Amino acid sequence: VSYKKIQDDLTRRCIEKDNYIKALEEMLKTHGIELPPSELVVNPPMYEAVDNLMKQGSLEELENIVQKHIDLIRNFDHSIEFHGLNYSTEMPKKKVIPTVGSLLASLFTFWLPQEMETINILADATGRIAPRKMTLLIGPPGSGKSVLLKALAGRLRPLGGAKMAGEVYYDGDNIKSGKFLVGKVADYIEQGDTHEAVLTVAETILFSWQCTTGGHHGYARARDEASAEILNKDDEKHVLTQNVTISLGLNGCKDTLVGNGMIRGVSGGQKRRVTIGEMMTCPRPIKLMDSISNGLDTATTFDIIRTIKLIASKVGITVVISLLQPPPDVFNQFDEIILLSEGHIIYQGPRTSVMEYFQDLGYVCPAQVDEADFLQELPTPEGRRFIKVAGAPHSPADLAAAWKKSALYQQLLSEMRYPSLEDAEKLEKSNTKVWYADQLERFAGSFWFYFELLLDRQMKIVFRDSSFVRARIGQVLLVGAISGSLFNDIAVTDVSTMNGFLFNTLLFSALGGFAILPIIYAQKAVYYKQKDSLFFPTSAFCLAQTISFFPLQVIEAIMYIVIVYWSADLSHQYRGSRFLTFIVISLIFSMTISQMFRVIAAFIPDMDGALPIAGIIVVIMVLFSGFIQPKALISDGWSWFYWMNPVAWALKAVTINEFSSDKYDFLTCTNPSCTEKSRFGDFVLKQYGNPTDEAYIWYSFAVLVAEYLFLFFVTFVSLRYVRTEPTPPAPIRLPESESDPASLFASASGDVGDIEAADSNGPGLELAPR
């Protein structure tokens, strides 16, 4: 019985509210789902409860679906080995909690040398991840779980001056070897939930699937061409994305916007499930999941872990999941455990052997403490209470040394392809692993496939943000009305007012570019995540992003200029052709300025730094525009600012466009004695250093187009080859907690990382006067 059929039956029966519970019970029994009577009496099931019931009841159905596809799906048995992974950063040895006073003092003492100490985030981590098994990565906050997962995914970068060493191998090939693309083999599900706020849940998951598969169920999954044809029959109905949405309990909110702090959307737990679903649809055989239970209740976490385990065991997917304090039911779903503390691996092996191992070391788990809580607390200062044998190792370094002397560790090395890093460097060249062709190509589709897909998404991002669109339109109407009334019926001989009006029109477009910075930075965070997962080519993203704003810019330009152009009584010559020329110049100028702001956002890590830099650039463009000071009065040393300034070229074009019209075809004296006369419009143009040839209107237009294309290229190069992210602060420890790894509350990895909530066994961070 399909999930959809049960849902439709439930909807039909629930119309009669008086018999709701009775009808619901009968309907569930009809479909073979028994509902305990106590639940009906104590807590009448609503939609979400029934949804969870059906999910649990459909595990057998899911298993049948997977079983039917096993013969069509390729073998995904991929193993990971890592040797000597080290990641360290430096921090001031003197521990100071930042305050306003300390920040002010640093302005005058920054030149003084500081004594630094090295903090090891990962310390000589060596091990392996077995295929077809669920591996749980566990440890106290600050133990390096996120850093280890990023290292395994090939996404660890030495941010903030950090140092890293060690090697990672997939099926015997180094991830740096170039024999395969790491992003086409492994997915990393990050801790944060970074999504486009104005897309729905279903659109977000569908977009991920389309990008990573080219819209085909058989891509990177089918065993052969015949199997691909069978799997591709599900393409039109998007069967995989629907199954993932249902299995994650998102079917009820699939048409709801994801949302953010400003846009109402799904809850935090649902957003976390969207993050999981986004990567679960990707056909990558290795899944590295970082703290996926954040924001989820125990029942949902268990259901998700159980579903992932089923797929991993049947298909052969390699799964590593880091969790904070998993409940017993969730803990028991895992096959192997990796226990970390201060970057040291202190245990890696079967879950069934972990308690016996630590019991042999002298630790005993009390009956009232869960195994996961026991393991997480064991390497912390509070874990001393578990020691029952004198002399048992307790510090992370001692526990790591004890682990490397154990028989389990030696057995682990014997199961690895390369027992040591030296062996790996010698034997890797003789590895005969053959990778699939799709694991060597960056993208599943063509450039135009991704461009069309991205353009559709970008259009939704721009126009679904109704508050942004209304604010921009309202701004245009308000400023246009004010400018139109201020510059009303400008006299033909009032040259200064006319020049002021033309400059004000362009300045409004330049300042309007500031409004797109928040949108660009929000998209930049999503772009970096999807770039790492090889979702789409950067060129298609840049082109779609800039084109998506074009309709709004056209609307703004037409609305504003229609108001102010006729209010100021500019030229009507050639049946409005000069009016259309004015719109075209204003539009290309607006596009150029917007692209300039994209360049700023591409190079500056955060918006706090981008805003003052953008302000300085706008001020410089205004100063060297030829309005405040005519070009003739700008010294030769500064003239290059004028020639590269888009404001100067746009102002030149609209000025020539206006003063070349027949409104100014009358003679005026060019000297005090009036012995010489010339056309008034030409006299004004020469006074401000502008040519009188109307061809310069289109020369200026060509320069603006060239500047726009150049800025577009710079944006592409920056996003494609330069990664600009905020530099993470050095880890900080409270002076009274130097020995407690949980006191690290800033991660050297640059993201939320291992900064997790304080566990229930101890108090949170307290700041009190000493």
N, C-alpha and C positions, 0 to 999 in steps of 0.2 A: 504494500500500500504506500503510495507516494505521500510525501509531506504535504504537497499542495492539495491533494484530495482530502486529507484530514483537516487541513486548515479551512478549506471551502465548506466542508461538512459542519465544522464548528461554527463558522460564521452564520450559516443558514439556521442552525438550531438555536443560536443565542439570540435570535430576534425576539423570541418569547421570553421576556426577562423573568416572569413569574416562575417558570419551570426551568430556569437556567441550570441550576446545580444538577437536577435530576436528568435533564436532557444531556448535559455534559458527561455525566457518568455513563449513561447508556451509549453515547456516541463513542467514548473511549473504549468501552467493552467491545463494541462492534468491530473496532479496529485492532483488538487484541492487546489493549493497554489497560492494566489493572490500576485503579486509583484507590489508595488506602482510604477507608471510610473516615478515619480520624481527620484527615486533611480537609475533607468536605465540611466537617462540623466546626473544627477549630479555625481553619483558615480557608475560606472559599477561594478556589483557584481563579486568578485573573489570567489575562492573556500571557503574561510573562511566565507564570508558573506552568501553564499548560505547554508553552513553548519549550521550557526546560524539560518537562516530562517527555515530550515527543522527541527531543534531541537524545535523551538517554535511551529511549526505546528504539531509536533508529540506528544505534551503533551496529547492530547485526546487519541492517540493510546497507550501511556504509561498507561494512566488511565484505558483503556480497558484491558490491559495486567494484571495490578494489580488486577482489579476487578475479572478477571477470576481465579486468583490464591488465592483469599481470602478464598474460601472454602477448599483449600488444606493447607493453612498456619495456624499454631497455633496462639492463641491469645497472643499478645505481650504487653499487658497493664501492664507496670511496672512503679511504682512510686518511687520517691526518697525523703527521708526526711533527713534533717541534723539539728543537735542541738548543739549550743554552740561551733561552729568551731572557734578556735583561732590558729593563727600562728604568731610567733614573732621572731625577731632576735635582736642581740645587735650590736651596732656600736660605734666607738669612738665619744664622745661628741664633741670633737674638730674637726671641719670640715677642712680637708686639701686635696687639690687636689694633687694626687701623682705626684711627679717630680723626676728627677734624684737625686737632692739634698736631698729630703725627704727620698728616698730609702737608700741612703748612710748613712744618719743620723740614720735611724732605725737600722743599723747594730751595732751601739754602744749604742742605747737607748732602745733596745727591752725588756730589763729586767725591765725597769721602769713601774710601774702600770699605766694604762690608765683609765680615767673616761669614763664609757660607758653609753649609753642610749638605751632604748628599743624601737624598731620600730615595730609596729603592722601591719603585712601584712593582716591578717584577724582578726576581732574583734567581737567575740560573734555572728557569723553568724548563723541564724536560719531560716529555710524555707522549702519548698517542691517543687519538680518538678513533674508536672502532666503528665500522659501519653496522647498520641495522640495529643499533643500540641507542638507547636514550641516556645521555650523559648529563648529570646534574653538576653544575659549577656552583659551589657554595662557599661562603666565608663571611667573616664579619665585615661591616662597612669599612671601606678604605683598604681592602685586601688586594685589590688589583684585578677584580673579575672583568670589568669592562675593558681594561687594557689588554688582558689576555685574549678576550674574544676579538678585539680589533686586530691584534697581532695575527691571530689565526685566519681572519678574513682578509689580511693584507691591507688593512686600512689604518694602521697605526702610524702616526706621523710625529716626528720629534718637535712638538710645539713648545714654545717658551724656553728654548735652549736645552731641552731634554736630550738624553743620549739613549740610544737603543742598539741592541746587538742580538745575535741569534738568528736561526733559520727555521723556516716552516716548509714542510714538504707535503704535497698532495699525491698520494699513490707513488711516492718515490721521486717526484719531480719538484724541484724548488719553485716556490711561487714567483721567484724573480727570474726564472729561466727563460720565460717567453714561449715555452712550449704550449701554454694554454693561457686563457684569460681568467684570472681569479674571480672577477665579477660575474663570469658566466658559469662558474662552478659553485660558488658559495654566496649565500645571502646573509647579510647582517641586519638583524632587527634591533634598532637602537632603543635606548631607554626613553628618549623623548618622543613625543607624538607630534611630528612635523608634517602638516598637511595643508592643502589649499582650503581655506575656511569656507569658501562659497560653493564648493563641490559637494554633492551628496555622498553618502556612504557607498552606494552602489557605483556611482561614477568614479570614485577614488579607486575602488578595487578593480573595476573594469579597466580603467586606464592603465593600471599596473600590469594586468594580464595582457592587454593589447601591445604594450610597449615591449614586454619581454618575450612574447611569443609571435609577434607579427599578426596576431588575431587567429592563430591556428592551434588547436588542441594537440596536434601531433608534433609540433615544433619542440625539439630538444627532449622529447619524451618517447616518441615512437621507436619501436625496435627496428622497423624497416619501412620501405615505402608503402607496402600493402597495409601495414598497421597504421601508418599515418593517415591513409585515406579513410579508414574506419573511424579513427579518433576525430578527424576533421569534420565528420558529420554533425558534431555537436557545436560547431563554430557559430552558427547563426543564433542559437538559443543561449550562447554563453553559459553552458552547463557548469563548467568548473567554477566560475565566479559565483553562480547561484548556490552551488553546493557549499562553497567556503562561507558565503554570507549566512546560510542557514546553520551550518555547523558551529559558527561563532556566535549564534544568537543575535544576529544583526538584521534578520529579515523584517522585524517590526519597525526598524528605523532606517531601512535602506534608502528611502526617499527623503531623509532628513539631512540638512546641511551638516557638515562636520563641525563648522563653527570655530570660534576662538574667543579671546577675551572681549571683543567688541561685537561679534556676530553670534547670535544665539544658535546653538547646535546641539549635538549629542552630548551625553554626559562624559565625564572623564574615563569611566570604565569602558564605555562603548567606544570612545576614541582610541583607547588602548587596543581594543579588539580590531578596530579598523587598521591600526598599524600592523598587527599580526596578519590579518587577512590580506593586506596589500602585498606582503612578501610571500605568503603561503601560495599565492597564485603563480608565483614565478617558478619556472621549470628548472630550478637549480637544485642539485642533489645534496648540497650541504646547507644546513640551516643553523646559524649561530644566533641565538636569541638572548638578548640582554634584559633581564628583569621584566619579563613579560607579564608578571602577575601584578605589577603596580596598578592600583586602581580597580582591580578585579576582586570579586568575592570568591570565597573558597570553592563553592559549587561550580562556578564558571571556570575557574582555573583548572579544577579537576577535569571537567568536561573537555577543555581544550587540550590539556596534556594527554588525556586518554586518546583523543582523536589523532593527535600527532604521533603517538606511539604506535597506533594501528597502522598508519600510513608508513612510518619508518620501518616497522618490522616486515611488512608485506612487500614494499617497493624497494627497500634498501637505502632509504635516505639516512644520511649521517646527521644527527641532531645533538647540539650542545645548548643547554638552557641554564642561565643563571637565575636563581631565585633567592629571595630573602625570606627566611623562616617559612618554608613550605610546610603545610599541614601533613600529618601522617599519610593520608590517602594519596596525596600528590607525591610525597617522597617515595612511596612504595611503587610508583609507576616507573621509576628510573632503574636502569640496569647497572650503571656505573656512576661513581662519585669522584669529583675532583674537589679537594678541600684546600683552600688558599688562606694564607694569613701573612700580611705584610709582604706580599709578593712571592712568598715561598709556597711551593706545593708540599703539603705535609701528608697528603694521602691521595692516591689515585688507583682505583680498582673497583672490583665488584661491590655493589651496595650491600650485599649479604655478608661481606667480610669486614666491613668497616668497623662495626662495633667490637668484633673480636680482636681486630688489630689494636685498637686503642685500649682495650681491656688488658692485652698483653703488655702494653706500655705502662700500665698502672692507673688507668682511668676507669671509673665506674659510673654508668649513667643511672641516676635515681629513677625509680619507677614512675614518678609523677612528671618526668621531663621527657618530651618527645625526642626522638633520635636526631631530627634536623636541628632542633634548638640546642641539643647537647653538642653537636658537632660545630655549630656556629659559635657557641660560647666557649668551647674548649680552649682555643688558643688565646683568649683574652684574659686580662687579670682576674675577671670574675670566674674563669674556668678552673682556677686553682682548687675550688671546692670539690671538683670531681676527682682529684688526685687521692688515691688510696694507698699508694706504694711510695715510700720515701725514695727520693732521687729520680723520680720520673721526669723526663724532659718537659719543659713547659714553654720556653720562649719560642717564637716562630723559627728562629735559626736552629735551635736544638731539635725541635720537632722535625724540621726538614732534614737535618743530619741523620736522625733516627730513621726516617723514612727511606733514605738512600742506602741505609745498611740493612734494610729488611729483606726478607725472602720475596715478599710481594713485589718490591721494586725490581729485584733481579729477574723475576718472572716476567714483569712488564717489559724490561729491556730485551729479553729473549724473544718476545712476541713481536718486537718492532723490526721493521725492515733494516733500519740503520741503528745499531746499538749506541753509537756516539756521533758527535758532529764530525769528527775526523773521518769516520767510516762513511758518513753521508757524502762528504766532499770527494772521497775517492770513488765510491760506488755509483754515484748518481749518473755518471756518464754512460754506464752500462745498462741503465734502466730502459726497458723495452715497452713501457706504457704507451699505448696509442690512444690519443684523445679524439673525440668526435669532432667533426668539422664545425658544428655549431658552437663548440667550446673554444674555437679559434677566431670566429668572426664576432665583431663587436656588437652588431645589431641584427635583429631578425628581419627587418624590413628595409625598404628603400628610403632615400631622403624624403621623397614626396609623400610617402606613407606617414612618416613621422611629422612632417610639416602640417599635413591635413589634420592629424590627430592633435597636435599641439595647438594649432590655430583654433580648433573647436574649443579646446580647454581654455585657452587664453581669452577668447571672447566671453566665455562664461564667467571667468574671473573678473573681467572688467565690468561687464554690464549687470552681473548679479549683485554686485556691491552697490545696492541702490542708494545707500547713504552717500557714498562717494560720488556717484553720478549726479544725484540731486544737488549736492553741495557745489559741484563744478558748474552745473547749469545755473544754479542760483547765483553763484559768484559772477558768471558772465553777464547775466541779466542785470544784476545790481550795479556792477562796475560800469557796464555799458550805459545804463541809464544815467549814472552820475557823470560819466565822461561826456555823453551826448549833450546833457544839459549845460555842462561847464564850457564845452567847446561848441557852442551853438552858433551856426551861421557865421563862420569866420570870414572876415573881410578879405578881399583879394589882396590888398596891400599889407595886411597884418601878417608879415612874414614870421616874426618870432612866435606868435601864437600858433601858426600853422606848423612850424617845425616842432614846437612843443607837443602839439597833438599827435604828429606822426611818431615822435619818440615815445610818447606815453603809450601808444597802441602797441609798439614792439616791447616796451618794458613790461606791460601786463602779461604778454606771452612768456617772457623770460622768467618772471617771478612765479608764474603758474607751474613751472617745472618742479618747484619744491613739493608740490602736492603728491607727486608720483613716487617720491622717495620711500615712504612707508610701504607701498605696494611692492616696489622693486626689492626691498630688503626682505619682505615676507616671502617673496618668490625665490629669492636667492638661497634662503635656508633649505627650501624644498628642492631647489635645483641641485645643490651639492649632494643631498641624500640620494636623489635619483641618478645623478651623474655617477656616483660611486657604484651604483647597482647596474650601470650600463642600460639605462632605460631608453635613451634617445641621443642622437648627435647634437652637440652644442650648437652647430650652425642652424639646425632646424628650430631649436628653442629660441635663439636670438632673433631669427627672422619672424617667427610667430609672435614673439613678445612685442616687437616694435610695430608690426602690422595691426595687432589687436587694439592698440590705442588710436590708430588712424581714424576710424569712424567717429570717435568722440572728439578728436581734434578737429575734424572737418565740421562737425556740428557746432563746436565752440567758436571756431573761426568765422563761420557764416553768421551765427547769431550776433556775435560781438560787432563784427564789421558792418552788418546791415544796420545796426542801431547807430553806431558812431559815424559811419561814413556819410550818410545822408543828413544826419543832424549837423555835422560840421560843414555841410555843403561843399564837398569835394567835387572834382570834375565829373561831368556827365558825358564827356565826349565819347564818340564812337559807340553810341547806344549801350553804354555801360561797360565797354571793354576794359576801361581803366579800373572800374570797380572790380571786375573779375581778376584783373592783374594784381590788384591790391590783396585780394583774398588768397591768390596763389602764393604770393611772396610771404604773406603772413603765415600761411599753412606750412610751407617748407621751413620757414624760420622756427616755428613752433616745434616741428619734428626734429630739427637740428638741436635745439636747446634740450628737448626731452632726451635725445640720445646722449648729449653731454652729461646729463644727470645719471644716465645709466653707466657711463664710463666711470663717473665718480663712485657710484655704488659698487662697481666691479672691483675697484682698486682699494677702497676704504673698507676696513673690516666691519664697522658698525655705523649706525646712523648718527650716533653722538659725534663721531669724528667727521662724518660726511657733511653735516649741516653747516658748520663754520667754514669748511673748505669751499662748499658750493657758494656760500655767501661772499667769500673773498673773490671768487671767480666772477660772479655777477657784478660786483663792484668794479672790478678791473675792466670788464666789458663795457660798463656804462661810461667809465672815465675815458676810454679810448674808442668811443663810438663815433666821434666826430660831431657830437651835439654839444656837450659841455665845453669842449675846446675844439675848434675846427681843425681839420687835418693839417692845414698849412702851418698852424702854430705848434704842432706836435714835433718835438725835436727828433732828429734822425735816429738817435739811439733808442727811442721808444716807438718809432713808427712801425716796427714789425708787429707790435701789439695791435695796431690799427688794421694791418693787412690780414691778419689771421682771425680777426674778431667777427663772428657772425652777426652781431648787432650792427656793426659798421656797414657790412655789405647789405643787410636788409634795409637799413635806414637810407643808404644810398639809392637802392632800387625804388622804394616808395616815394622818396623825394623827387627823383627824376620823373617817375610816373606821374606825379601831381603837377610839377612845375613845367612839364613839357606840353601840357594840355593847352587848348585854345583859350582858356580862361585868362591866361597870362600873356596873350599875344598883343601887348600894347607896349609902346616905347616909354623908356624912363631915362632920366639923366644919369650918366655914369661918373660925372665929376661935378664939383660945386658950381662951376661956371656954366654948366649944361651945354658945353660945346660938343660933347659926344653923347650919343644916345644908343641904346640897345634894347632888345626885347626884354621885358621885365622878368619873365621866367628864367631866361638864360643868365641875367645879371644876378638873380638870387642864387642859382646853382653855383656860379663861379665864386660868389662870396663865401660859400661854405665848402669850397674845394671839390665840388662835384662836376663831372663832365656834362656837357649839354646833349650829347648824342644818346638817343633813346635806346640804342643797342646795348648800352651799359645796364639797362634793366635786366636783360636776359643774361649778360655776362655775370651780373651779381647773382642771379638765380642759379647759374651753373656753378658758381663758387660755393653757394649754400648747399647744393646737391653734393658737390665733391666733399665738403666738410662733413655732411651727414654720413656719406658712405665711409669716409675715413674713421669717424667716431664709431660707426657700426662695426668696422673691422677691428678696431682697438677693443671694443666690448667683447667681441668673439674671442680674440686672442687671450684677453684677461680671464674670461670664464673658462676657457678650454685649458690653458696652460698655467695660470697663476691662481692659487687658492688663497684667498684672503679671509681669514677668520679671526675673531677676537683672540688675542693671546691670553691664555689662561693664567691666572695668578699662581704664584708659587704656593705649594701646600703650606698650611698654617697649623700649628699645634698650640694648644693652650699650655702655658708654662707648667701648670700643675699636673699635666696628663701626658708627659713625654713618652711614657712607656706604653700608652694605650693607643693602638692603631686606630681605634674608632674615633680618636680626637682629630684625625685628619678630616677637615670638612671642605677642602678644595682639591679637586682632582687634576692631576697633571695632564690628563688626556684631553682636557679642554671642554668636555661636555658635562652633563650631569654625572656621568661616569658612575663611580661607586659611592657617590654622595647619597646615601639612602637613609631612610628614617631611622632614628634611634630605636633599637629593639626593646622589647618589653621587659628584658632582664635588667635594665639599668636606666638611670635617668637620662634625659636629653641634655643638650648643651646649656650650661648655666653661666651667665655672665654676672659676676657679683664683685663688688669692690674688695680689694685685698688689704 
